Amino acid sequence: MTTKIDIQSTAQMLMAKDNILILCHKNPDGDTLGSAAALCHVLTAMGKQAVVACHNRIPAKYDYLNIPVWDGVSEIDYVVSVDVAGVNLLGDTLSDFAHKIDLCIDHHGSNGEYAKCLCLKADYPAAAQLMYEIICEMGVEITPHIADCLYTGLITDTGCFKYSSTTPRTHEIGARLMELGAHHTMLVEKFFMSKTRKAVMLEKYMLNNLEYYYDDRCALLVLTRETILEIQPDPTDLDGLSSMPRDFEGIDVSVLIRPLREEGSYKLSIRTGENVNACDIAAALGGGGHLRAAGCEVVGSIETVKKAILKEVENALCQ
Amino acid sequence: MTTKIDIQSTAQMLMAKDNILILCHKNPDGDTLGSAAALCHVLTAMGKQAVVACHNRIPAKYDYLNIPVWDGVSEIDYVVSVDVAGVNLLGDTLSDFAHKIDLCIDHHGSNGEYAKCLCLKADYPAAAQLMYEIICEMGVEITPHIADCLYTGLITDTGCFKYSSTTPRTHEIGARLMELGAHHTMLVEKFFMSKTRKAVMLEKYMLNNLEYYYDDRCALLVLTRETILEIQPDPTDLDGLSSMPRDFEGIDVSVLIRPLREEGSYKLSIRTGENVNACDIAAALGGGGHLRAAGCEVVGSIETVKKAILKEVENALCQ
């Protein structure tokens, strides 16, 4: 049974605890890591023991967050998950904690209510916005480093104040964090103004090989095994690639097909504009996801896989 | 002789005048148009006659600003330029006004001090940020439509709060304009989340034709007359194109060379990373601009133009 609690109670609860483990979601992004890091540094500054755990190794890109990672041994008395909508998102190495989470701090409307206490703000664009308010409530000083952690979450989950989830309050907190010393330029350049060589190569490949269907309402890209071997892209590069054609004028559905490790097996990423349900398309092929971003895995030759997904796209476009 | 005036005096001056013509810079962008539109609507709401003029036809993309364009005939008693750093940026059709500008409202450090009065805030990322403060000083209601005009200037000149010129105050004004009714999602999608077919074609051309110099620290693109004739890009597409390679890993200077109407004459757009001064490079070839975004026009064959700019880039990279 999950008890829903407000920001004040959350702050009080955290201030009363010690030996705290903070859990991030698997395949971590800037919001789960930035929010967890901010909380961890705040608790440490209060003289408490606090550490962070994540199923995946934390990408080098986030080294500046300076996250103290749990050694898996030291004593834990209180477990907090941050930006984790469901226990399945903890990942295998943290699955033992699934039913032992004392407090969940989250902003996903789809939260699975798995923790003893839940502080949820589904209308907040980032967990970092909620974490900022919890930290303010705790009355702890927000150092420039903590401001960096929170600003990281804020900008990565809003596409740098672009997504429609952005609110006036998001801008206000952005202003406040900059005043507190967040390194705006460094962070924005890291996440939004630096395209790796691999990402540039992928984009070039995409523009030269994109196929158009259904009166150019569907853009489909097949990433061949040869191209992947040649470019050796990072997973984050591929995520960006699948969304790109969706923002092209007239495109309602964007599909990226890439080979999985097993020969004859493909991963499909589906991204849609506001009038088409990506989750429905993916579900028809055994997958799932969100309204505008979904995925599935399909077995077959590249021809049959293309035929299968295009049929589902056609169905979706006809609705 | 130019008199520098503050925000208060600017507001008082505007409130005392009537039959006002507001001038934008040529090849207008969201900041010059959004700021001019906001001022025009505010003056009109005060019962004054106010109109806007621009050398170019205002692109259809900006129709929602609902700008009352000067008919070229109606009486003008007071001329205000907005976001116009120098008289050469007025364009031929407005060159008659070069020495008749009563007030200039600008945020370019390189302002040519051509107007009788100048309200300049060189540390503001957008003219719209200054215009917001002038309008607040005038004590006029900021309607949702005026908020849209100002938010347009704010997001287009900061790359949606990405550029290093963004300050806490920029975020505060962003918050305030959203509260006042600015249509954040509509504006952000229009300027940052929809790529026209022409823009996609240009990007493909860019990725296939980009030249690299100086240990790949400089990326240079020559847009040929043939490509322009084939794609027929909008000026706004070209603006985006010049900034793109700057964000590629390792690139310190990005140069876009495009032919001007007159044979043998080229427009160069220079974009730089934080360690290189774009304005210095442009100034060496008779141009100007900002620290990280500048431009110039050079006469010659494409070979001599390339040689000239690459020499200046080399100088800048050696510093």
Contacts between the chains, C-beta under 8 A, distances in Angstrom:
chain1	res1	chain2	res2	distance
A	160	B	160	6.1
A	160	B	161	6.0
A	160	B	162	5.3
A	161	B	160	6.0
A	161	B	161	4.7
A	161	B	174	7.2
A	162	B	160	5.3
A	162	B	188	5.0
A	162	B	192	5.7
A	162	B	193	6.8
A	163	B	188	8.0
A	164	B	184	7.0
A	164	B	185	4.0
A	164	B	188	7.7
A	166	B	178	7.9
A	166	B	184	6.1
A	167	B	178	7.1
A	168	B	174	7.9
A	168	B	175	4.1
A	168	B	176	7.4
A	168	B	178	4.4
A	168	B	179	4.7
A	169	B	175	7.2
A	170	B	175	7.9
A	171	B	171	4.5
A	171	B	172	7.1
A	171	B	174	4.2
A	171	B	175	3.7
A	171	B	178	6.7
A	172	B	171	7.1
A	172	B	172	6.9
A	172	B	175	4.7
A	174	B	161	7.2
A	174	B	168	7.9
A	174	B	171	4.2
A	174	B	174	7.8
A	175	B	168	4.1
A	175	B	169	7.2
A	175	B	170	7.9
A	175	B	171	3.7
A	175	B	172	4.6
A	175	B	175	7.0
A	176	B	168	7.4
A	178	B	166	8.0
A	178	B	167	7.1
A	178	B	168	4.3
A	178	B	171	6.7
A	179	B	168	4.8
A	184	B	164	7.0
A	184	B	166	6.1
A	185	B	164	4.0
A	185	B	274	7.0
A	188	B	162	5.0
A	188	B	163	8.0
A	188	B	164	7.7
A	189	B	274	7.9
A	192	B	162	5.6
A	193	B	162	6.5
A	193	B	246	7.9
A	193	B	247	4.6
A	194	B	247	6.1
A	194	B	248	7.8
A	194	B	249	5.7
A	195	B	247	5.3
A	195	B	248	5.1
A	195	B	249	6.3
A	196	B	249	5.0
A	197	B	248	7.3
A	197	B	249	5.5
A	197	B	250	7.4
A	200	B	207	7.1
A	200	B	248	5.4
A	200	B	249	7.7
A	203	B	203	7.9
A	203	B	207	6.4
A	204	B	204	7.9
A	204	B	207	4.0
A	204	B	208	6.9
A	207	B	200	7.1
A	207	B	203	6.3
A	207	B	204	4.0
A	207	B	207	6.2
A	208	B	204	6.8
A	208	B	208	7.3
A	247	B	193	5.2
A	247	B	194	6.0
A	247	B	195	5.4
A	248	B	194	7.9
A	248	B	195	5.1
A	248	B	197	7.3
A	248	B	200	5.5
A	249	B	194	6.0
A	249	B	195	6.3
A	249	B	196	4.9
A	249	B	197	5.5
A	249	B	200	7.7
A	250	B	197	7.3
